[in-house]
Amino acid sequence: MIEAASSGAGGDSSLDVPVQEFVARLQPYERVLIDLKDQLYEGSWERILGDLRARLEGKPYIFKLSQTIARDIAAIERMKAYELRHQVRLSEWVRKKA
């Protein structure tokens, strides 16, 4: 099930491309975030975002994702918005491409 929540990426024109094109444009770190979402966060963008935000606030967190938390949060919000708009799971498409 795709999580229903608002995202800061609502006006991003890159969200209007077909899923194959969206996946082809993903940066390596974005693919890592997709894998981590499925492997460590039970497929939940909200859990991974919560972990990143907890890390920013100095609270306990599950996994040290990267030194560029703001970049990761922006990428997650964009990928989450894409999944919601197109009702797809990017992890399934990333696995198809691999």
Residue pairs with C-beta under 8 A, 6 or more apart in sequence:
2 83
2 84
2 87
2 88
2 89
3 44
3 45
3 46
3 80
3 83
3 84
4 84
5 45
5 46
5 80
5 84
7 77
7 78
7 80
7 81
7 84
8 74
8 77
8 81
9 15
9 77
9 78
9 80
9 81
9 82
10 81
12 78
12 81
14 22
14 25
14 78
14 82
15 22
15 78
15 81
15 82
15 85
15 86
16 85
17 25
19 82
19 86
19 88
19 90
19 93
20 93
22 82
22 90
22 93
23 90
23 93
23 94
23 97
24 97
26 34
26 79
26 90
26 94
27 75
29 66
29 71
29 72
29 75
30 75
30 79
31 94
33 48
33 65
33 72
33 75
33 76
33 79
34 79
34 90
34 91
34 94
35 91
35 94
36 48
36 63
36 65
37 43
37 44
37 45
37 47
37 48
37 76
37 91
38 91
40 48
40 62
40 63
41 47
41 48
41 51
41 62
43 89
43 91
45 76
45 79
45 80
45 83
48 65
48 76
49 73
49 76
49 77
51 61
51 62
51 63
51 65
52 61
52 65
52 69
52 72
52 73
52 76
53 73
54 60
54 61
55 61
55 64
55 65
55 69
56 69
65 72
66 72
79 90
82 88
82 90
83 89
83 90
